[in-house]
Amino acid sequence: MSSNRPANRLANERSPYLLQHAHNPVDWYAWGEEAFNKAQQTKRPIFLSIGYSTCHWCHVMEKESFENDEIAQYLNEHFVSIKVDREERPDVDKLYMDFVVALMGHGGWPLSVFLTPTLEPIMGGTYFPPDDRRGFTGFKTILKLISKQESNLVSFQWNESADKITEQGQHILQIISKGDSGETDASSSASASQITHKLYKFLSSRFDPLHGGFGSAPKFPKTVDLEFLEFLWMFEARSNSEEIRARSEDSVKMLQRTLGRMAAGGIRDHVGGGFHRYSVDGEWHVPHFEKMLYDQSQLLCIYADFCLLTKGRMKQIVREIADYMISQLRHREGGFYAAEDADSLGSHGNEKLEGAFYVWEKKEIVEALFDQKFPNGKLVSDAFVQLFDVKDNGNVSPSKDPQGHLLDKNVLRIVAEYEKIAEEFGVDEAILKDKIDESLKKLKSIRDVRPRPHLDSKIVAAWQGMTISGLAKASSALKDASLLQKAEECAEFVEKHLKDSSGYLRVAYVDEHDAITNGSHPIRAFASDYAFIIQGLIDLFVVSQDVKYLKRALHVQKEMNDKFWHSETNRGYFINEKGDGKLPRMIEEYDGAEPCATSVGLSNCSRLADLLLDEQMKTFVRTAFTALNRKIADSPHAIPKLLLAYKIFDEGTRKITIVGSRNDQLVKEMQEMANSYCMTNTALLVADPNDEWLMGCSVELRSLTDNSQPLPFVQICQGHECLLPIRTVDALQQTLDSLSPLSSSSA
């Protein structure tokens, strides 16, 4: 930010976040031996600052403290300061975030932690204001407290208590890294059905029936919870149990309300497409404005599945998310950038303000739409301001805008029904929608002239996997082959730019010539990178039925199991391959903004076992779930993705096998028909007798093609029950319709 200052050593880094701090007066180090050696040689404590380039409060702390000459001088004299991009090093972030959460009861970014020279934690927090204010201890006070300069603050004085503090830090690290022992009491194991009901009751108790979502402010679009609701709707709607059917109906109501209110709210970018990170209020009104690739990709999956389940509802949202990702986040070679910032330059001055790019004054909208009229002569702008809650003095209350960045501004959100607005203005609803769409395009053309928020051009392997999944699912929902092509191009980008002879890499960067580089010290991929890449490959295979993606997914899954699985306890995947050498290896044990590697990895293993009828993989999954049963039963709300994988494995996957040549026109039509239905908990496979690799995967697959039945045909099985072979597209459609939740639901 302060580019007029001399550069520090972060100027040699590739991370956009580290580069943002390259002109701070703080003598920053990147995470590595140079910093560790400096701390040990000088016997100074370490100040570790972790964040990411689109983090609003990271920017605030930089401006207030890291650009402050007095604070910088104090840091430089008494500490070794290390800056870490959490998106590059999730292992470092996880370890010290767990410490801060244990210490404070909550965490967040920027993450500010003080360490011994040998990396044991001393104390920490998140954002600190520069000076003591309103009951908050200031950063200056914290620095003096740690370094001994205030004689009346002796409890953390490093120079006087270094050995004791180091010993305490070592003990803390042991506790944090140990986590759950993973021991299982088989006699008290709970069934998948029992645990599923427990999570359903938890979500029901927290559901907001008015605005959708769970809990109050701030409100996040936690996609793993929405995926769980989709699952309950899809696979319990036809249960023989009245209680389970009622649970399914309630689930779809929660799902529809949440997806609908999010789509209407300010968390959705109505002008440019995509979704912001979260809402600071409980109404989805005022967002925290950064736009993350992992949010877009996961929400694209959810809305695409919902579109397939409802035969077209929310199709516009699917299109908007996909178009936004491709137009704003895609590199020309097929990879996708990490995020766009919350902050950007305002209309006056050079100061960056949160949301400046996205919000509107009423007069801007009225002036932009002055010449837009309905056939009856009424002004479109009058309808627009009613529909989107546009007010003269802005629609954001001060309580939702503590920094005053949104004064007199409007965050667009839909607060009225199109039908009622059309009736009030005396026009057909279709005409109203067309005029509103034209108005949004007009506003987009105006907004595009504004200074865009900072783009984090880092390309993260895990998020490419999510993107492949989202685009593949969207291609089915929208029947758009170009989206499938984009998914395939992203998969090839991963193989070309995020892989070397030792395996996958965590990140790639874009240099000044828009070329892809991994930097001078490539970061090895983490378990989550492998998990989401595999998930993307499986989803891509399901839609395309190109067996190379299935073959690649199986190979990478075996590699992931070898590199990351905790084989001594079978309680999950380690975050990193072999540890930092200085930090303990840890297992991510909950599904947050992104599902953890254990949840996604075991789901992938289960899907591969079902697709390929692989008994060895099935045994691996069974062993894992036996070890994890108690953990899932105790905390299903923390790991809903893992519970889903467990329940699907326990109850069996619905298998749709199309037996015949992939080049056969009827096979292609059957495949297209199957892909027009939501494939959650369904293994779709074209079993081509001419595919030697596929036929060599299992005796059972070969038996389907070796019998005397004429080809092609479709076999649908669940558990040990199979329907009669299906030989026409119409018959397949009728069967899939009968299995759809819509056949027993009013959704």
N, C-alpha and C positions, 0 to 999 in steps of 0.2 A: 504493500500500500504506500509506504513512504519511499518511493523509488528515487527521490533526490538524495537520499543518504548513501554512504558507501555500502557496498555489498558485504555480507558476511558469508560464512562457508556454505550456507544453504543455497547459495546461488549456483552451486555445482550439482544440485539434486534435480530429479525429474518430476517429483510429486508437485502438482499444482498447489497443494496446501503448503508444503515447505517453501516453495518459491514465493508464496505470498508474504513470507516472513524473511525473505532474503535481504531486505534492507532495514530490518529492525536494528536498533542500537544494541540489542541483546546479542551476546556472543554465542549464538546457537550452534549446537552440534546435531547432526543426524544420529539416530540410534545406531551404535556400532562401537567397535573396539577403540577408536580414537577417543570417543567421549568417556568410555569406561576407564581407559588408562589415565586420562587426564584427572578424573575424579580420584582414582586411587593414588596417583602421584602427589596430588595437592591435598589429599585427605579432606576434600570438601564434599558436602552432601550434593545430591543431584536434584535439580528441579526438572521434572518431566511434565511436558505439556502435550496433550493428545487431542486432536480434533480432526476436522476435514474441511475442505476448501469452501463448501457451501453452507457452513454452519454460522448462523447469524450471531450467536453469543460468542463464538470464537473471534469473529470480527470485532465485536464490542471490546472484548478483553485485550485484543491486540492494540486497538486504538487507545484505550485508556491506560494500559500498563506496559505493553511491550514496545510501544513507541515513546514511552515516557523516559526521558534521559536519566532522571533520578533513579527510577526503579531499575532501569537497564544497568546502570552503573553498580547498583547494589547487588544485583544478580551476578554480574561479571566478577565482582570482587569476592563474593562469598559462596557461590554455587557453580556447578557445571550444569548448564541449561541444555536440555535435549528436547527436540521437537519431533513428534511422531504423527504421521498420517494414519489414522485408525483403519482406513480402507486399504492401506498397504500392509499393515501389521495387525490383523485382528487378534493374534495371539498375545501380543504385548497389551493391547487394549483390554482384552478379556481379563487378564491376570490382575491388572491394577484397577479396573472397573469393579471387579468383585471385592477388592479391598475397600474401595471407597463406599460401595453399597453396604458392606458389612459395618463400616465405620459410621456412616451417616443415615443409612436406611433408604437412600436413593442415589442415583447417579445421573450422568449426562455429560454433554460436551459444551465447552472445553473441559477436559478432565485434567486436573492439576494435582500432581502427586509428588511428594518429596521422598527421595530414596537415599539409602546409604550408598557409598561408592561401590558396594558389591550388590546393589540393586534390590535390597530389602526395603519394603515400604516403611516410612516413618509416620506420615500423616498425609491427608489429601482432601480434596473437595472438587468442586466443579468450577463455575464462574466465581471469581472474587472481584469485587469493585476495588479500585486502586486505594481508596481510603475508607476508614470506618464510617458506615452510614446506615441509618435506620435499623440498627440492631445487627447489621452484618459486619463481620470482621474484615478489614481491608487487607489487600494483598501486601502492602508495605508492613503492616503489623505482623502478618503471617511470616514474612521473610525474616523479620527481626526475631520473632519467637523461635524460629527454627535455628537461626545461626548464633544465638546467645547474646545479641546486642542489647536486649532489654533485660536488665538485671532482675526485674520483678516477675519475669516470665521464665521460670526455670525448668518446667516439666519436660520440654523438648529440646533443651540446649544441646546441640550436636557436639560441640567441642568439649563439653564437660561430661557427656554421657554416651560417647560414640559406641563403646563396646556393648553397653547394656541395650542401646537402641538397636544395634545390629542383631543381637541375640533375639530380641523381641520380634524384629522383622523376619528373621529366619523362621521362627515359630509360626508367625502369621502366614507366610508363604506355604508352609507345610499343610496348614489347615485348609487354606484356599485350594491348593492343588489337589488335595486328597478328595474333596467333595464327598459325594455319596459313595459308600463302600460298594454298593451294587449287590450286596448279599441278598439272597432270596429265601424266604420261608415258604417252601412249596405248599405246606399245609394251609397257609393263609392266602394263597394266590386267588386273585379275582378274575372272573370271566370278562371277556371283551365286552359282552353285552352289559354287564354291571357297570363297568368303567365308563362306557359310552353314556349310560343314563346319568352317571355322576357328573360328567362334563356338561351334558344337556341341562341339567338342573342348575349348574353353576352359571352357565350363560344366560339361562332364563331369568335368574335372580338379578342379573346385572343389566339386562336388556332395557333400553330406553324406548318405550312404545311410541313416544311422540316423534322423536328425531332419528330413531334407529341407532345402531351401534351399542357399545357396552360401556357402562360407567358414565362418568360425567366429564367435565373439562380437565385437562385437554383430552381430545378424542382422536384416536388413531384408527385408520382402516386396517386392522389386524387381519390379514388375509387368511391366516391359518384357521381362525375362528369361522370365517365365512365359508371356507372350503369344507369345514366340518358340517355346517348347516346344509350345504349343498348335498353332501353325502347322505345325511339323515333323510332329507327330502327324497332323494333319488332312490334309495335302496330300502326305505321303510314304508313308503307310500302304499305298497301292496301287501303289507304284512297281514297275517291272519289275526294278529292281536290288535284289539281295538285301542289298547293303551299305546302301542308302538305307532299305529297309524295316527293317533292324535299327536304324538311327539313329532312325527313327520310333518303334519299340517302346521304345527306351531313353528317348526324350524323354517318352513318356507315363508311364513309370515314375517319372522325375524329377518330372514335373508332379503326378502323383497323390500321391506321397509328400509333396511340399512342401505342397500344398493340404490334404491330410489332417492332417499334423502341425501346421500352423498352426491348423486348425480345432479340434484337440484341445488346443492349448497355451494358456498364459496370455495370449498376445498377443490372443486372442479374448476378448471380454467375454461370457462364457457366460450372465450374468444379464440384461444389458441390450442385447445385440447390438452388432455392429460390431467393429472391430479397433483396437488401440492402434498407436502409431507404429512401434515396433520392439522387439525383445527384447534385453536386455542380455547374455543368455547365448546359447549355441548351440542350446538345446533348445526355444526359443519359450516358455520358462517365465515369467520375470519381465520384464514389459514396461517400456518407458518409457511412462507411462500416458496421455499426451495422445492425443486422437482427432481426426484431421485429416479434413476433408471430402475432400481429394484422395486420401487413402488409401482411404476408404470407397468413393468413386466408382470408382476404378480396380479395386479388388478386387471390387466388384460386377460390373463387366464381365467379369473373369476367371472368377469363380465362375458367373456366368450362362452364359457360353460353355461352360464345362465341363459345366454342367447340361444344356445343349442337346446337346452332343456325346455325353453318356452317357445321354441319355433319362431324366434325373431325379435323378442323383446330386448331392449337395450342395445340393439344393433348399432345405433348412432354412437353410443358411448364406445363400443368396440372400435369402430372406425376412427373416432377422434383420437383415442389413445395410440392406435397403431400409426396414424398419420403424424401425430406429434413426434413419436419416437423416431420415425424415419426421416422426417424433415429437419429436426433440430438436434438429434442425438446420434445420428449415424455417420460414421466415417465412410469415405468413398469406397474403401475396400471391404466393408461389410460388418465391422465391429461397431459397438455402441459405447458412447461416452457415459461417464458416471452420473453427472448431475448438472443442473443449472441452479445458480445461487438464489437466495431469497432477496438479497440486496441489489440495488442498481441505482444509478444516478437519477436524482429527481429532476423535475422540470426547471428548477431554479438552483443555481449554484453547482458546486462540484461534490457536494456531500452525498454519499450513498445512503439510501433509505430503504427500509424493508418494504417490499411490495410495490415500490415506485413504478415498476414496469407494468404492473397488472391492474392498478386501481384507477378510478375515474372520478372526476368532478362532474356534477350533473350538466353543467353548461357545455362541457366537452361533448357529451353524448347528444344533447339537443342540437348543438351546432353541426355535428357530424351527420345527423339524420334529418336536417332541416328540409331537404327536398323529397323525403320519402313519405308517400301518402298511400292510403288504401283507395280502392276504386270509388268509395263513397266520399272521398275528400278528407277524411279524418287523418290526423298526423300519426305516423307510425311511432314517432318518438314518444308520444303520450302513452301508447300501449307498452312500449319497451320499458319505460321507467316504472310502470306499474308492475309489469311481469317480473322485473329484476330488482325490485326494491330500491330504486335509485331515488335519493332524497337531496333536497337543496343543500343541506349542511352535512351531507355524508351519512352513511348508514352504519358507521362503526362507533360504538360507544367507547368513551375513554377507558372503561374497565378492560376492554379488549385490546387497547392500544396504549400500553404503559409508556412507550417512548414518544408518543405523539406523532409518529410517522404517517398516520392515516387520517389526520385532521382534515375534515371537509371532503374526505374521499369515500367512494363507494366501492365495496367488494360485490361484484355481481352475484346474485343468487336468485333462484326462481322461487317466488313466494305466492304465486297464484296459478290456478289451472288455466291452461290454454283455452279450454272450452268456455270458461267464465269470461275471460278477456275478450274472446271472439264475440260472445253474446253482447257484452257491454259496448263494443265498438261496431256492432252490426255487420260483421263480416264472417265469411265462412272460415272455419277453423284451419283448413288447409291453406287458405290465403294468408291467414295470420302467421302460420309457421313459415311459409315462404318469405314473408316480409321480415320476420325476425331473423331468419337465416341470412338474408341479404344484409340486414343491419349489423349482425355479428361479423360478417366478412368486411364490411365497411370499417368497423372499429378495429379489426385486425390490421387492415392496411395502414391505419393511423398509428396503431400501437407498434407496428414493425419499424417505424421511423425512430422510436424512442431508443435510448441506449439499452441494449440487452443486458440481462444479468450475466455475471461471469460464468463461463462454461468450464466445468472440471472435465478436461479432455482425457483424463486417465481412463483406461479401458480395463475393467476388472473381470477376471475369468469367470467367477461365479455368476456375475450378472449377465454375462453373455449366455450362459446356460439358461437362466431365467428368461431371457429375451427370446431364445430359440423356442422355448416352450410356449411363450405368449403368442408369438407370431404364427407358430404352427396351429395352435388352437384357433386363433383369429381367422386363419385362412379357411378353416372348416366352417366357422360361424358365419363368415361373410361370403363363402364360396369364391374366394379371391386367390387365384393361383400365384399372383405376384407376391403375396405375403409369405407363402410357402417358399418361394424362391429367395426372399430376403432371409428367412430362417436358415435355409441351406447355405447361403453366402456367409452368414454369421458363423455357422458350424465350421466352414472351411477357413474362415479368418482365425478361429481358435486354433486349428491345427497348424496354420502357417505362422502365426505371430505369438501364440501363447503356449508354445511347446518347444522343448529341446530334447536332446538325446536321453535326458534323465527323467523326463516327464513334463507335466504342465507347469506353467509359471503363473504367478498371481496377477501381475499387471503388465500392460504395455502402455507406452506413451506416444504422443504425437510430437515430433520435433518441429522446428521453425519452418520446415519445408512441407509440412503436413505428411511426412513419412512416419512409419511406425518403427519404434525402437523399444528395446527392453532395458535400456540404460546399461551402465558399465558393471553394475552388480545386480543381476536379475534376482527377483524374489521368488523363491520356490512356492508353488501353489499349496494351499491349505486344503484340509479335508472338505470344506464347504465348496471350494472350487471344483474339486472332483465330483462331488455329489450333484451339484447343479448342472455341470456339463453332461453328466450321465443322464440326468432327468431330461434335459433338453434333447439329447440324442434319442431317448426312448419316445418322447412325445413327437419328435420329428419323424421317427420311423412309423409310428402308429398312423400318422396322416399320409406319409408318402409311400410307405411300404418298400422303401429302398433298403435292402437288407444290409448295405454297407454301414448304415447308422446303427442297426441292431448289433452287428458284429463289433463295431467300435465300442458301443456301450458295454457289451459283455467284457471285452478286453480291459477297458478302463476300470470297470467295477472290480475285477479281480486285482488289478493294480492298486486300487484304493484300499481294498481289504488287506492286502499285504503291507501297505505303507502305514496305515492309520488305525486299524482295528486294535482295540485293547484286548488282546487274546488271553491275557491272564484272568480277567474278570468278565469278559464279554458284555461290558456295560456301555459300550459305545465307541465312537471314533475320536482319537486324539485330534486336537485342532491342527497341530503341525506334524510334519513327518518324523523328525528326530529331535526336536527341541532346539532351543537357541544355543545350547551348551552352557548357558548361564541361568536360564529360567526353567522351571518344571514344566513338563507336558501336562496339558489340561484337556478335559472333555467339556465341550459346550453342552449344557444340560437343560436348556429350555429354548423354546421357539419364540423369537421376538419379532422384530420387523422383518427378519428373514428366518425361516425355519432352520434349525440347527442341522449339522452334518449327519448326526445319528438318525434323526427323523427322516431326512431325505434319502440318506444312504440305504437304510433298511427298507424303505418304500421301494427304492430302485431294485434292490436285490429281490424283493418279493415279486415285482413286476417282471423282471427278467426270468425268474424261476417259472412264472406262469406262462410267459410267452414261449419259452424254449423247453418247457417241461423238464427243467433241470433239477434233478433230485439233490445234487450236491449243494446247489445254491439254496434250495428249500430247507435242507438240514441246517445250513448256516443260519438262516433266518429264524428257524424254530429254536435253535440254541440261544440266539440273542434275545428273543422275546421271553424265553423262560427266565433268563437272568434279569431282564428289565421289568418283569411283571409287577413287582412291588412298587417300583418307581413310577410306572405308568398309573397304577391304581391309586397311589398316594397323591399324585399331582397331575392329573390329566389336563387341567387348565394351563399348565406350564408347557406341555408338550402335545398339543392337539394333533399335530401332523404325525407324531409317532403313534398316538392312539389310533388314528385312522389306518396307518399301515398295519398295526396289530389286528384291528378288527377285520380288515379286508383279508389278511392272511388267515385269521381264525375262521372266518365264515366262507372263504373261498371266492375266487374271482370269477366273474362271468366271462367265459371264453367264446369269442366269435372267430371261428376259423373258416376262411374261404379257401377251399381246396381246388386248385387249378392253376394254370399258367398265368403269370402276371400280364402277359401280352394278350390274353384272351379278352375280348371286348366285354363279355358278360361279367368276367371277374372284375374288370375296372368299374363297371356300373354298380356291382355289388359293394365294392370297396367304397365308392363315393357315397352310396346310400348309408352304409354303416357309419361313415365319418360325419354324416349329417346329424348324428345323435351324440349326446354327451358321453364321452368314453371313460368317465371316472369309474374305477373299479371294474373296468372291462379291458380284457386283453384281446386286441384285434390283430389277427395274423393272416396274411395270404400265404398258405402253404403250397409253394410251387414245387411239384415233384422233380423239376429239372434243376433245382437249386441244391447242389451237392453239400454245401456247408450247412444249410438249414436242415436238410434231411439227415445229416450226420449228427445233429444235436441230441436227438432222442429216438428211441424205438417207437414211442407212441406217435410221434409226428409221422414217421415213415409208415406206420400202420394205417393212417388216414388215407394215404395215397396208394397203398399197396392193395387195398381191397378191390372188389369187382365193381364198385359203384361207378357209374358214368360221371365224368367231370364236365363242368365244375359244379360244386354244391357248397352250401354253407352249413356248418355244424355249430350249434349254440349249446354250450354246457355250463352248468354251475354245480360245483361239488361233484357228486357222482351221478347227476341226472343230466341227460342230454335230450334235446328236442329232436324230432324227426328231421332228416336232411331237408334243406330248403334249396329250391332250384331256380326260382325266378326272383327278379328284383321286387315285384309287387308283393310276393309272399314274404320276402325279407322285410319289407316296409311294414306290412301288417303285424309281423311278429315283433319287430322293434317298437312299434306303436303300443302293442299290448304290454310291453315291459316298461314303457315310459311312465314316470310319475304323473304325467298329465292325464293318463287314462284313469287315474283314481284320485285326482286332485283338481281343485278349482283354480289353481294358480294360472 
